[in-house]
Amino acid sequence: MIGHSFGGLLTMIVARRGLAAASVAIDSAPFRGALPLPLSALKASAPVLGNPLNRHRAVPLTYDQFRFAFASAVGEDEAHELYRTFAVPASGTPLFQAAAANLDPWTEAKADDQNLERGPLLVIEGLADNTSPPAINRAAYKLQSENEGVTEIASLAGRGHSITIDSGWREVCDTALSFIRRFADLDAYIEQSAFRQLFDADVPAATAGAMAAGQRPGTLISLGEPSGEPAWRTIPSWYLVARDDRTIPPEAERVMAARMRARTSEITSSHAITARESRALPRYGIRVASVPWQPGRGRGWGWGRGSPARP
């Protein structure tokens, strides 16, 4: 489990429930027990916390506010590009919850550090972060270190709160993945009870059940391994977006297709396009070859005529 800012706090909340094999919290938001409140953090959050009515509003940042809070450690040109690309109004509720965490005994912003099932945790801090300064991250690290599990901290010099989205993103990615590889080289699969909802909600129940039972687990590490030079840089590419995909959000698919400069089509389908629309795929320039599905032989799943098959 890896999260940044309030995602870092959510990562620790999930970890405390014993649901993460390993966790990385990057420039985390503060939680109950983390007492430091540096002036830079107050200034960064002032556009929201300065007006109590913002608790239930979506609050936008001006460029200057974004520059201080997020893009403090990058050049002016990159800061403008980050602002144009990523700045959107966001709910004020989490900020008010975090600000009052040490005053509210029922606060949601708490991360129990005593759960023995928490798993290994890495705290990553950007040393030039104004929103989540080192004092906040080190307080989080100190509290989490009371857990008997592995707790580590990594400090990245010259990195601000845009640490995961600016041009230096690979440094934090490599730091997180090197930690995850030490503890979480595990196989992952979709629980059968959730499989149909997430993967193939629009195929017949019998097919969906067979696919869930015959799915082939994949290593978690593969989700973070660099792909090398992408083929779409040098050859023509096509992309078929599944509008009802609950595994990969359709908007993310559109972004990837645009980045590839792919010839893009869209279809109303779940993630299991080849199961539901195999006969229609040739009109999109896609041909599907079927191999009979053989459970128990590690073949994964796929779909053909009559019974499940691999594409």
C-alpha positions, 0 to 999 in steps of 0.5 A: 500500500503506497500513499501520498499526503492524505493518501499517506495517512490513509495508507497508515490507517489501512495498515493498522487494520492488518490489510497491507503486506507492506506500506509506504507513506509519502509526505503524510498528512498529520494524525492524532499524536503527531504534535508538531505544527510548523509555520510552513504547514499553517501557511500552506493550509491557510487558504482552506483553514482560514475560513470555517465555512470551507469545511464542507466546500471544494476549495481551489488554490491560486497559482501562488498558493499552489506554488508554496504548498506543492511546487516549492522545490521545482522551477517556475516553468515546471510549477506552472505546468504542474498547476495547469495539469493537477490543480483542482478544487478539493474538499476542505473536510480532511484538512479540518479533520487533521487540524483538529486530530489532537483535540477530537477523541473521535477523530478519523485522523488516527493511525494505531501504531500498536497493531502487531499485524500492521506490517513493515512501514516506510515513511518518506519525507521531502526535506523541502516540503512546506505542506508536510514538513520533516517535523510532521513526518518525523513525528509520524515515524516516531509514533509508528516506531513504537510498533514491533514491526519494521518501521523506517524513514527515508529523507529526500533532499530538495523535494517538495509536496509535488514529490510524486508528480514532478520531474523527480518522481522516479526517485521516490518511486525507486525508494518506495519500490526498493522497500516494497520488494524486501517484504511484499514479493507476493502473488495477488488475486481478486477475491471471488466474491468481488471478482464479477463486480470488478472484472466482468460484471456484464458476462454470463454468471457461469462464465464469470464464475469460471473466470474467478475460479481459474484466475492466475495470480500475479506478483505484486512487484510487477505493478511497479516494475519499469517497462523499458522503452515502450513500443508505442514510441516507434510503431502505430498503436490502437487502444480500445477503451472499455467505458464500464471498466472497474479495474482500470478507470476509463478516464485513465485509459483515455489518458494512456491512449492519448499519451500513446497517440493511439487510434482510439475507439470506445466500447460499452464493456467491463474489463473483460472485453474479450469475453463479452465482445469477442465477435465484435472486436474485428470491427475495431481491428482486433482479432481474438484467437481462442485456446480451450481453457484448462483449469489447474494448469496455470493458464490464467483465463480468457474467452472463446466460443462456448466455454472460457478460453484464452485470447 
